[in-house]
Amino acid sequence: MHYYSTLNKNNKVGFREAVIEGLPGDNGLFMPSEISKLPSEFIQNLPDLPLQEIGFQVLNPFVNKEIPETTLRNIINKTLSFDFPLVEIDNNTFALELYHGPSYAFKDVGAKFLAQCLDYFYRDADEKCTILVATSGDTGGAVAAAFSETENIEVIILYPSGKVSDLQEKQLTTYEKNVTALEIAGDFDDCQRLVKSAFLDEELRKKIQISSANSINIARFLPQAIYYFVPFQIFGEEQSIAFSVPSGNYGNLTAGLIAQKMGLPISSFIASANRNDAVPRYLFSGNYEPKPTIPTISNAMDVGAPSNFQRMLDLYDKGHDKMKKAIKGYSFTDEQTLQIMQNVYKEFDYLLDPHGAVAYGGLKEYLKTANKNEIGVLLETAHPCKFMETVKKVSKEDIYPDSASQFLNKEKKSIKMTADYNDFRSLLLKKSN
Ligand SMILES: *Cc1c(COP(=O)(O)O)cnc(C)c1O
Protein backbone atom coordinates (compact mmCIF):
# COMPACT_ATOMS: atom_id res chain seq x y z
CA MET A 1 0.00 0.00 0.00
CA HIS A 2 1.38 3.40 -1.02
CA TYR A 3 0.15 6.67 -2.53
CA TYR A 4 0.71 7.52 -6.18
CA SER A 5 0.18 10.71 -8.14
CA THR A 6 -2.86 10.74 -10.44
CA LEU A 7 -0.52 12.06 -13.14
CA ASN A 8 2.18 9.43 -12.71
CA LYS A 9 1.62 6.04 -11.07
CA ASN A 10 5.38 5.59 -10.61
CA ASN A 11 5.56 8.62 -8.34
CA LYS A 12 5.04 6.72 -5.03
CA VAL A 13 5.16 7.85 -1.39
CA GLY A 14 4.06 6.53 2.01
CA PHE A 15 1.24 7.91 4.18
CA ARG A 16 3.51 10.20 6.23
CA GLU A 17 5.13 11.75 3.20
CA ALA A 18 1.81 12.22 1.40
CA VAL A 19 0.37 14.01 4.46
CA ILE A 20 3.40 16.25 4.96
CA GLU A 21 3.80 17.11 1.28
CA GLY A 22 0.10 17.58 0.63
CA LEU A 23 0.52 17.55 -3.14
CA PRO A 24 2.82 15.56 -5.42
CA GLY A 25 5.42 17.70 -7.19
CA ASP A 26 3.90 16.95 -10.62
CA ASN A 27 0.62 18.80 -9.96
CA GLY A 28 -1.45 15.61 -9.67
CA LEU A 29 -3.21 14.42 -6.51
CA PHE A 30 -2.22 11.56 -4.23
CA MET A 31 -4.36 8.40 -4.43
CA PRO A 32 -4.13 5.21 -2.34
CA SER A 33 -2.77 2.28 -4.39
CA GLU A 34 -5.12 -0.14 -2.63
CA ILE A 35 -8.68 0.28 -1.47
CA SER A 36 -9.31 -3.01 0.29
CA LYS A 37 -12.73 -4.46 1.00
CA LEU A 38 -13.78 -4.42 4.65
CA PRO A 39 -14.80 -7.86 5.99
CA SER A 40 -18.50 -8.61 5.31
CA GLU A 41 -19.08 -9.35 9.03
CA PHE A 42 -17.93 -5.80 9.74
CA ILE A 43 -20.54 -4.38 7.35
CA GLN A 44 -23.23 -6.64 8.85
CA ASN A 45 -22.29 -5.54 12.37
CA LEU A 46 -22.34 -1.79 11.72
CA PRO A 47 -25.46 -1.22 13.90
CA ASP A 48 -23.59 -2.68 16.89
CA LEU A 49 -20.39 -0.67 16.49
CA PRO A 50 -19.55 2.76 17.90
CA LEU A 51 -18.62 5.33 15.25
CA GLN A 52 -15.05 5.63 16.61
CA GLU A 53 -14.51 1.92 15.99
CA ILE A 54 -15.92 2.25 12.46
CA GLY A 55 -13.63 5.22 11.87
CA PHE A 56 -10.63 3.21 13.00
CA GLN A 57 -11.44 0.23 10.74
CA VAL A 58 -12.00 2.53 7.77
CA LEU A 59 -8.82 4.61 8.15
CA ASN A 60 -6.39 2.02 9.51
CA PRO A 61 -5.56 0.42 6.11
CA PHE A 62 -4.79 3.86 4.62
CA VAL A 63 -2.43 4.78 7.47
CA ASN A 64 -0.63 1.50 6.80
CA LYS A 65 1.00 1.15 10.25
CA GLU A 66 2.79 4.51 9.92
CA ILE A 67 1.04 5.57 13.14
CA PRO A 68 0.87 3.04 16.03
CA GLU A 69 -2.61 1.62 16.67
CA THR A 70 -3.21 3.21 20.10
CA THR A 71 -2.14 6.64 18.82
CA LEU A 72 -4.31 6.29 15.73
CA ARG A 73 -7.30 5.32 17.89
CA ASN A 74 -6.70 8.43 20.00
CA ILE A 75 -6.46 10.61 16.91
CA ILE A 76 -9.73 9.20 15.56
CA ASN A 77 -11.50 9.66 18.90
CA LYS A 78 -10.47 13.33 18.87
CA THR A 79 -11.52 13.66 15.21
CA LEU A 80 -15.00 12.23 15.82
CA SER A 81 -15.68 14.14 19.02
CA PHE A 82 -19.09 15.52 18.06
CA ASP A 83 -22.44 14.11 16.82
CA PHE A 84 -23.61 13.41 13.27
CA PRO A 85 -27.40 13.23 13.70
CA LEU A 86 -29.58 11.77 10.95
CA VAL A 87 -32.79 13.83 10.89
CA GLU A 88 -35.95 12.77 9.07
CA ILE A 89 -37.36 15.46 6.76
CA ASP A 90 -40.12 13.37 5.22
CA ASN A 91 -40.72 9.65 5.00
CA ASN A 92 -37.99 8.75 2.50
CA THR A 93 -35.67 11.75 2.92
CA PHE A 94 -33.15 12.32 5.68
CA ALA A 95 -30.56 14.99 6.41
CA LEU A 96 -27.22 13.82 7.79
CA GLU A 97 -26.12 16.86 9.76
CA LEU A 98 -22.36 17.18 9.54
CA TYR A 99 -22.17 20.64 11.07
CA HIS A 100 -22.07 20.07 14.82
CA GLY A 101 -18.31 20.59 15.07
CA PRO A 102 -16.39 23.70 16.20
CA SER A 103 -16.72 25.66 12.93
CA TYR A 104 -20.33 24.58 12.14
CA ALA A 105 -19.37 23.01 8.80
CA PHE A 106 -18.37 19.52 7.73
CA LYS A 107 -14.73 20.45 7.08
CA ASP A 108 -14.01 20.07 10.83
CA VAL A 109 -13.55 16.30 10.54
CA GLY A 110 -10.89 16.48 7.82
CA ALA A 111 -9.15 19.45 9.46
CA LYS A 112 -8.98 17.72 12.84
CA PHE A 113 -7.60 14.49 11.41
CA LEU A 114 -4.93 16.34 9.43
CA ALA A 115 -3.96 18.45 12.46
CA GLN A 116 -3.62 15.39 14.69
CA CYS A 117 -1.59 13.43 12.12
CA LEU A 118 0.83 16.32 11.57
CA ASP A 119 1.14 16.86 15.31
CA TYR A 120 2.16 13.22 15.65
CA PHE A 121 4.65 13.36 12.78
CA TYR A 122 6.34 16.47 14.21
CA ARG A 123 6.38 15.35 17.87
CA ASP A 124 10.15 14.57 17.86
CA ALA A 125 11.28 17.12 15.29
CA ASP A 126 13.88 19.73 16.29
CA GLU A 127 11.88 22.60 14.91
CA LYS A 128 8.19 23.30 14.88
CA CYS A 129 6.23 23.11 11.70
CA THR A 130 4.32 26.25 10.67
CA ILE A 131 1.11 25.87 8.70
CA LEU A 132 0.23 28.80 6.44
CA VAL A 133 -3.41 29.19 5.42
CA ALA A 134 -5.07 31.86 3.33
CA THR A 135 -8.82 31.93 3.91
CA SER A 136 -11.81 33.75 2.47
CA GLY A 137 -13.67 32.76 5.62
CA ASP A 138 -14.73 29.19 6.15
CA THR A 139 -11.70 26.93 5.84
CA GLY A 140 -9.72 29.13 8.22
CA GLY A 141 -12.19 28.55 11.07
CA ALA A 142 -12.03 24.77 10.76
CA VAL A 143 -8.23 24.83 10.51
CA ALA A 144 -7.83 27.23 13.47
CA ALA A 145 -10.07 25.08 15.68
CA ALA A 146 -8.36 21.86 14.63
CA PHE A 147 -4.80 23.08 15.16
CA SER A 148 -5.59 24.85 18.43
CA GLU A 149 -5.62 21.32 19.89
CA THR A 150 -2.07 20.50 18.73
CA GLU A 151 1.27 21.08 20.46
CA ASN A 152 3.96 20.83 17.79
CA ILE A 153 2.40 22.91 15.04
CA GLU A 154 2.15 26.69 14.67
CA VAL A 155 -0.61 28.10 12.47
CA ILE A 156 -0.67 31.42 10.68
CA ILE A 157 -3.99 32.35 9.10
CA LEU A 158 -4.20 35.19 6.59
CA TYR A 159 -7.61 36.74 6.00
CA PRO A 160 -8.78 39.82 4.11
CA SER A 161 -9.59 42.66 6.51
CA GLY A 162 -13.29 43.56 6.52
CA LYS A 163 -14.22 40.83 4.06
CA VAL A 164 -15.29 38.00 6.38
CA SER A 165 -18.44 37.78 8.54
CA ASP A 166 -18.36 38.63 12.28
CA LEU A 167 -18.69 35.00 13.32
CA GLN A 168 -16.03 33.90 10.82
CA GLU A 169 -13.61 36.57 12.06
CA LYS A 170 -14.11 35.53 15.69
CA GLN A 171 -13.51 31.92 14.70
CA LEU A 172 -10.12 32.95 13.30
CA THR A 173 -8.98 35.46 15.90
CA THR A 174 -9.94 34.14 19.32
CA TYR A 175 -7.58 31.20 19.75
CA GLU A 176 -4.54 31.68 21.96
CA LYS A 177 -1.12 30.10 21.88
CA ASN A 178 -0.23 28.53 18.54
CA VAL A 179 -2.83 30.13 16.24
CA THR A 180 -2.00 33.60 14.86
CA ALA A 181 -4.44 35.56 12.70
CA LEU A 182 -3.04 38.09 10.23
CA GLU A 183 -5.54 40.67 9.09
CA ILE A 184 -4.38 41.68 5.64
CA ALA A 185 -5.16 45.06 4.08
CA GLY A 186 -6.24 43.51 0.79
CA ASP A 187 -8.49 40.82 -0.64
CA PHE A 188 -8.43 37.01 -0.59
CA ASP A 189 -6.21 36.90 -3.70
CA ASP A 190 -3.61 38.99 -1.86
CA CYS A 191 -3.68 36.51 1.03
CA GLN A 192 -3.20 33.61 -1.37
CA ARG A 193 -0.36 35.40 -3.15
CA LEU A 194 1.50 35.98 0.14
CA VAL A 195 1.24 32.30 1.05
CA LYS A 196 2.31 31.21 -2.41
CA SER A 197 5.31 33.57 -2.34
CA ALA A 198 6.43 32.05 0.96
CA PHE A 199 6.31 28.53 -0.53
CA LEU A 200 8.39 29.68 -3.51
CA ASP A 201 10.93 31.49 -1.28
CA GLU A 202 13.78 28.96 -1.05
CA GLU A 203 15.88 31.15 1.27
CA LEU A 204 12.99 31.39 3.71
CA ARG A 205 12.32 27.65 3.55
CA LYS A 206 15.91 26.91 4.56
CA LYS A 207 15.21 28.80 7.78
CA ILE A 208 11.71 27.65 8.69
CA GLN A 209 9.66 24.52 8.10
CA ILE A 210 6.38 25.50 6.41
CA SER A 211 3.47 23.39 5.26
CA SER A 212 -0.12 23.85 4.11
CA ALA A 213 -3.48 22.47 5.25
CA ASN A 214 -4.75 22.12 1.72
CA SER A 215 -8.19 20.60 1.19
CA ILE A 216 -6.81 18.00 -1.19
CA ASN A 217 -4.41 16.58 1.39
CA ILE A 218 -5.26 12.87 1.82
CA ALA A 219 -5.57 13.40 5.58
CA ARG A 220 -8.38 15.90 5.02
CA PHE A 221 -9.99 13.89 2.23
CA LEU A 222 -10.05 10.26 3.49
CA PRO A 223 -11.79 10.69 6.90
CA GLN A 224 -14.84 12.03 5.09
CA ALA A 225 -15.53 8.42 4.04
CA ILE A 226 -16.71 7.81 7.62
CA TYR A 227 -19.86 9.96 7.24
CA TYR A 228 -21.38 7.50 4.79
CA PHE A 229 -21.32 4.71 7.38
CA VAL A 230 -23.62 6.60 9.78
CA PRO A 231 -26.98 5.87 8.03
CA PHE A 232 -26.01 2.18 7.67
CA GLN A 233 -25.17 2.11 11.36
CA ILE A 234 -28.80 3.19 11.92
CA PHE A 235 -30.69 1.24 9.22
CA GLY A 236 -28.39 -1.75 8.64
CA GLU A 237 -26.85 -3.00 5.41
CA GLU A 238 -30.12 -4.28 3.91
CA GLN A 239 -31.51 -0.77 3.46
CA SER A 240 -31.00 0.70 0.01
CA ILE A 241 -29.56 4.21 0.53
CA ALA A 242 -28.70 6.93 -2.01
CA PHE A 243 -26.56 9.91 -0.97
CA SER A 244 -26.92 13.41 -2.32
CA VAL A 245 -23.71 15.39 -1.85
CA PRO A 246 -23.63 19.19 -2.24
CA SER A 247 -20.39 19.51 -4.15
CA GLY A 248 -17.79 22.13 -4.97
CA ASN A 249 -14.34 20.62 -5.09
CA TYR A 250 -15.79 17.07 -4.92
CA GLY A 251 -13.68 15.87 -1.98
CA ASN A 252 -16.70 14.84 0.06
CA LEU A 253 -18.32 12.91 -2.82
CA THR A 254 -15.05 11.20 -3.79
CA ALA A 255 -14.61 10.03 -0.18
CA GLY A 256 -18.07 8.43 -0.54
CA LEU A 257 -16.90 6.59 -3.66
CA ILE A 258 -14.03 5.23 -1.58
CA ALA A 259 -16.44 4.05 1.15
CA GLN A 260 -18.45 2.26 -1.56
CA LYS A 261 -15.31 0.64 -2.95
CA MET A 262 -14.52 -0.61 0.57
CA GLY A 263 -17.79 -2.53 0.48
CA LEU A 264 -20.35 -0.11 1.92
CA PRO A 265 -23.54 -0.96 -0.07
CA ILE A 266 -24.42 2.60 -1.19
CA SER A 267 -27.03 2.34 -3.96
CA SER A 268 -26.33 5.61 -5.73
CA PHE A 269 -24.59 8.98 -5.54
CA ILE A 270 -26.11 12.28 -6.53
CA ALA A 271 -23.68 15.08 -7.38
CA SER A 272 -25.68 18.20 -6.49
CA ALA A 273 -24.18 21.46 -7.70
CA ASN A 274 -25.04 25.13 -7.97
CA ARG A 275 -24.44 26.88 -11.29
CA ASN A 276 -20.78 25.80 -11.11
CA ASP A 277 -21.81 22.57 -12.75
CA ALA A 278 -18.78 21.16 -14.61
CA VAL A 279 -19.31 17.66 -13.15
CA PRO A 280 -23.09 17.34 -13.77
CA ARG A 281 -22.43 18.53 -17.36
CA TYR A 282 -19.66 15.95 -17.74
CA LEU A 283 -21.94 13.18 -16.43
CA PHE A 284 -24.56 14.21 -18.98
CA SER A 285 -22.34 14.71 -22.03
CA GLY A 286 -19.01 12.96 -21.44
CA ASN A 287 -17.17 16.24 -22.09
CA TYR A 288 -15.33 17.90 -19.24
CA GLU A 289 -15.39 21.64 -19.74
CA PRO A 290 -14.50 23.58 -16.57
CA LYS A 291 -15.58 27.23 -16.60
CA PRO A 292 -14.67 30.36 -14.64
CA THR A 293 -16.24 30.40 -11.17
CA ILE A 294 -19.72 31.95 -10.80
CA PRO A 295 -20.58 33.46 -7.38
CA THR A 296 -23.73 31.97 -5.77
CA ILE A 297 -25.53 31.87 -2.40
CA SER A 298 -24.06 28.40 -1.74
CA ASN A 299 -20.61 29.92 -1.97
CA ALA A 300 -18.57 27.08 -0.44
CA MET A 301 -19.39 25.25 -3.69
CA ASP A 302 -18.32 28.04 -6.04
CA VAL A 303 -15.63 26.06 -7.81
CA GLY A 304 -15.43 26.26 -11.60
CA ALA A 305 -12.74 23.59 -12.02
CA PRO A 306 -13.03 21.02 -9.19
CA SER A 307 -9.66 19.49 -8.21
CA ASN A 308 -11.01 16.13 -7.10
CA PHE A 309 -12.43 15.41 -10.54
CA GLN A 310 -8.97 13.93 -11.23
CA ARG A 311 -9.52 11.48 -8.39
CA MET A 312 -12.99 10.57 -9.69
CA LEU A 313 -11.61 9.83 -13.15
CA ASP A 314 -8.87 7.74 -11.57
CA LEU A 315 -11.42 5.65 -9.61
CA TYR A 316 -13.37 4.86 -12.80
CA ASP A 317 -10.32 4.42 -15.05
CA LYS A 318 -11.51 7.47 -16.97
CA GLY A 319 -14.67 5.58 -18.01
CA HIS A 320 -17.53 8.01 -18.55
CA ASP A 321 -20.14 5.21 -18.79
CA LYS A 322 -19.08 3.65 -15.50
CA MET A 323 -19.10 6.99 -13.71
CA LYS A 324 -22.46 7.93 -15.17
CA LYS A 325 -24.00 4.71 -13.88
CA ALA A 326 -22.75 5.32 -10.34
CA ILE A 327 -23.34 9.07 -10.05
CA LYS A 328 -26.30 11.21 -11.16
CA GLY A 329 -25.74 14.95 -11.52
CA TYR A 330 -28.13 17.88 -11.04
CA SER A 331 -27.58 21.61 -10.72
CA PHE A 332 -29.66 24.47 -9.35
CA THR A 333 -29.81 28.25 -9.69
CA ASP A 334 -29.92 30.58 -6.67
CA GLU A 335 -33.66 31.20 -7.26
CA GLN A 336 -34.35 27.46 -7.17
CA THR A 337 -32.16 27.03 -4.09
CA LEU A 338 -34.04 29.72 -2.15
CA GLN A 339 -37.36 28.25 -3.30
CA ILE A 340 -36.32 24.83 -1.97
CA MET A 341 -35.34 26.36 1.40
CA GLN A 342 -38.74 28.05 1.63
CA ASN A 343 -40.73 24.98 0.59
CA VAL A 344 -38.95 22.59 2.95
CA TYR A 345 -39.29 25.03 5.86
CA LYS A 346 -43.00 25.55 5.21
CA GLU A 347 -43.89 21.94 4.53
CA PHE A 348 -41.63 20.04 6.93
CA ASP A 349 -40.50 22.69 9.40
CA TYR A 350 -36.84 21.92 8.58
CA LEU A 351 -34.41 24.77 7.97
CA LEU A 352 -31.82 23.93 5.31
CA ASP A 353 -28.75 26.04 4.63
CA PRO A 354 -28.20 26.92 0.94
CA HIS A 355 -25.75 24.00 0.42
CA GLY A 356 -28.12 21.46 1.97
CA ALA A 357 -30.93 22.92 -0.15
CA VAL A 358 -29.00 22.19 -3.34
CA ALA A 359 -28.50 18.62 -2.09
CA TYR A 360 -32.23 18.34 -1.30
CA GLY A 361 -33.07 19.46 -4.84
CA GLY A 362 -30.78 16.82 -6.35
CA LEU A 363 -32.16 14.13 -4.07
CA LYS A 364 -35.80 14.85 -4.98
CA GLU A 365 -35.00 14.72 -8.72
CA TYR A 366 -33.26 11.39 -8.21
CA LEU A 367 -35.99 9.86 -6.03
CA LYS A 368 -38.57 10.43 -8.79
CA THR A 369 -36.86 7.66 -10.73
CA ALA A 370 -35.71 5.44 -7.84
CA ASN A 371 -37.45 2.30 -6.60
CA LYS A 372 -39.90 2.64 -3.74
CA ASN A 373 -37.78 0.93 -1.09
CA GLU A 374 -34.87 3.27 -1.51
CA ILE A 375 -34.30 6.10 0.93
CA GLY A 376 -32.33 9.27 0.26
CA VAL A 377 -29.82 10.92 2.56
CA LEU A 378 -28.60 14.42 1.87
CA LEU A 379 -25.40 15.61 3.47
CA GLU A 380 -26.20 18.85 5.30
CA THR A 381 -22.74 20.43 5.26
CA ALA A 382 -23.19 23.72 7.12
CA HIS A 383 -25.26 25.14 9.96
CA PRO A 384 -27.85 27.59 8.58
CA CYS A 385 -26.52 30.27 10.99
CA LYS A 386 -23.46 30.59 8.75
CA PHE A 387 -25.60 31.96 5.92
CA MET A 388 -27.93 34.34 7.74
CA GLU A 389 -28.36 36.72 4.83
CA THR A 390 -30.14 34.03 2.82
CA VAL A 391 -31.66 32.19 5.78
CA LYS A 392 -33.33 35.45 7.00
CA LYS A 393 -35.50 35.32 3.88
CA VAL A 394 -36.84 31.93 4.98
CA SER A 395 -37.19 32.13 8.75
CA LYS A 396 -37.06 34.75 11.48
CA GLU A 397 -36.08 32.20 14.12
CA ASP A 398 -33.06 32.85 16.29
CA ILE A 399 -30.91 29.92 15.27
CA TYR A 400 -27.49 30.83 16.67
CA PRO A 401 -26.25 27.90 18.76
CA ASP A 402 -25.04 28.91 22.25
CA SER A 403 -21.47 28.06 21.38
CA ALA A 404 -21.58 30.49 18.42
CA SER A 405 -22.83 33.29 20.66
CA GLN A 406 -19.91 32.56 22.97
CA PHE A 407 -17.53 33.12 20.06
CA LEU A 408 -19.16 36.45 19.28
CA ASN A 409 -18.52 37.63 22.85
CA LYS A 410 -14.81 36.82 22.81
CA GLU A 411 -12.16 39.44 22.19
CA LYS A 412 -10.60 39.54 18.73
CA LYS A 413 -6.80 39.25 18.57
CA SER A 414 -5.26 39.85 15.15
CA ILE A 415 -2.08 41.36 13.73
CA LYS A 416 -2.83 43.94 11.06
CA MET A 417 -0.54 43.81 8.06
CA THR A 418 -0.08 45.23 4.57
CA ALA A 419 -0.25 42.96 1.52
CA ASP A 420 3.50 43.47 0.93
CA TYR A 421 5.45 40.20 0.88
CA ASN A 422 8.46 41.72 2.69
CA ASP A 423 6.33 42.50 5.73
CA PHE A 424 4.93 38.97 5.79
CA ARG A 425 8.40 37.47 5.39
CA SER A 426 9.86 39.48 8.28
CA LEU A 427 7.01 38.42 10.51
CA LEU A 428 7.57 34.74 9.70
CA LEU A 429 11.29 35.04 10.47
CA LYS A 430 10.66 36.96 13.67
CA LYS A 431 8.14 34.39 14.89
CA SER A 432 10.52 31.51 14.26
CA ASN A 433 13.23 33.05 16.49
C1 LIG B 1 -16.53 22.84 1.27
C2 LIG B 1 -18.03 22.79 1.34
C3 LIG B 1 -18.79 22.08 0.38
C4 LIG B 1 -18.19 21.38 -0.81
O1 LIG B 1 -17.47 20.25 -0.47
P1 LIG B 1 -16.44 19.60 -1.51
O2 LIG B 1 -15.83 18.49 -0.79
O3 LIG B 1 -15.48 20.70 -1.87
O4 LIG B 1 -17.25 19.19 -2.69
C5 LIG B 1 -20.17 22.03 0.55
N1 LIG B 1 -20.78 22.68 1.57
C6 LIG B 1 -20.07 23.38 2.49
C7 LIG B 1 -20.80 24.09 3.57
C8 LIG B 1 -18.67 23.46 2.41
O5 LIG B 1 -17.99 24.17 3.33
The ligand as a Gaussian input file, in Angstrom:
#p B3LYP/6-31G(d) Opt

LIG

0 1
 C      -16.532000      22.836000       1.271000
 C      -18.027000      22.794000       1.340000
 C      -18.794000      22.082000       0.381000
 C      -18.193000      21.380000      -0.811000
 O      -17.474000      20.252000      -0.467000
 P      -16.439000      19.603000      -1.514000
 O      -15.825000      18.485000      -0.791000
 O      -15.480000      20.702000      -1.865000
 O      -17.254000      19.194000      -2.694000
 C      -20.173000      22.034000       0.553000
 N      -20.777000      22.684000       1.573000
 C      -20.071000      23.375000       2.492000
 C      -20.804000      24.088000       3.573000
 C      -18.675000      23.464000       2.413000
 O      -17.995000      24.169000       3.331000

